[in-house]
Amino acid sequence: MTIRQENKQTVDLVIRTGIGGVDHHGNAAANDKDNQAGEKKIVKQFGNILLLAASILIAGCSASSEQEAKDLVNNFYQTHQSNRPVGALSLKELITFRHFLSVSLFDLLKDVSVAEEAHLAQTDNQTPPLVDGDLFTTHPKGASTYRVLGCEVKENNSTCSVEVIYSDAKLQSPFKSVDRVVLARDARGWVIDNIEYGSSSTDSGMHRGDLQKNLQAILSKNERRIVQ
C-alpha cells in the first residue's frame, strides 16, 4: 500500500466518522488525532527506510571501491614482477606501467628517463647512472614476492599497504618492508600517485621517503650537475 493510498483511507475514515460528529460526542475529533498520529508514524518509518537504504548503498559502493583499489595494486605488482625494472624506466617500461600511474607520477618517471638517457650519452657511459636500482620498491634490488595487506579507501584517495619481500642466497633472512601505495582518482578510476617506502632508520642502503620525492631529488641533482 502506498502512502497516497494510506492517506486516502485516512481521509475516508475521517469522513465516515465525521458525519454527525456532534451526535457522536467528539469521536470524530478523537479519530482525527489518531489518524494524524498514524500519518506521522508512517512518515517516520518511511524516513528510516530511506536512511537504511542509503547506508546499504554507501556500504556497497565502499566495498566495491576498495576491491577496485586492491585489484589495481595487485595488478601493478604482478606487472612489476613480470618486468623487474632496474634504474630509470625504458620507453617500453614507461608504456607498460603508464595505465597504472597518475599523470603527475608518470611525468616524473618520464622526465627521469629522459634525463638519464641524456646523462649517459653525454658521459659516454663512463659515470654512474642517475638512477640505481628498482624505483618502485624499498629494496633497490626489487621484490621477490609481495602481498596486498589491505586498503583504506576515501572518496578521492586511497592508501594500500603492501608487504614486499626481497630474498636471495646472500641474505641470512629475507628483507621485508610494508610499502604504502597512495592512490588518486582520475577519469580512469583509481591510479597510483605515489609509493611511500617502508624502510626504517636502521635499514642502510634502502630507499627512503617516497617515490615522488626521490624522483624530484634525482632531477634536481642532475640539473645542478649540468650547471656545474
WOTARA-V198965 format. One record per backbone hydrogen bond with DSSP energy under -0.5 kcal/mol. NH is the residue of the N-H (numbers start at 1). CO is the residue of the C=O. If there is no record, write none. Layout:
nh co
NH CO
NH CO
This chain:
nh co
6 2
7 3
8 4
9 5
10 6
11 7
12 8
13 9
14 10
15 11
16 12
17 13
18 14
19 15
19 16
21 18
23 20
24 20
25 22
26 21
27 24
30 26
31 27
32 28
33 29
34 30
35 31
36 32
37 33
38 34
39 35
40 36
41 37
42 38
43 39
44 40
45 41
46 42
47 43
48 44
49 45
50 46
51 47
52 48
53 49
54 50
55 51
56 52
57 53
58 54
59 55
60 56
61 57
62 58
63 59
64 60
65 61
66 62
67 63
68 64
69 65
70 66
71 67
72 68
73 69
74 70
75 71
76 72
77 73
78 74
79 75
80 76
81 77
82 78
83 79
84 80
87 133
94 90
95 91
96 92
97 93
98 94
100 97
101 97
101 98
102 192
106 102
107 103
108 104
109 105
110 106
111 107
112 108
113 109
114 110
115 111
116 112
117 113
118 114
119 115
120 116
121 117
122 118
123 119
124 121
125 120
126 123
133 131
134 140
135 133
137 134
142 139
144 165
145 165
147 163
149 147
149 161
150 161
152 159
153 151
154 157
158 183
159 152
160 181
161 150
162 179
163 147
164 162
164 177
165 145
166 175
171 168
175 166
176 174
177 164
179 162
179 177
180 196
181 160
181 179
182 180
182 194
183 158
183 181
184 191
185 156
186 189
189 186
191 184
192 100
193 182
193 191
194 182
196 180
197 195
197 209
203 200
204 202
206 203
207 138
211 195
214 210
215 211
216 212
217 213
218 214
219 215
220 216
221 217
222 218
223 219
224 220
225 221
226 222
227 223
228 224
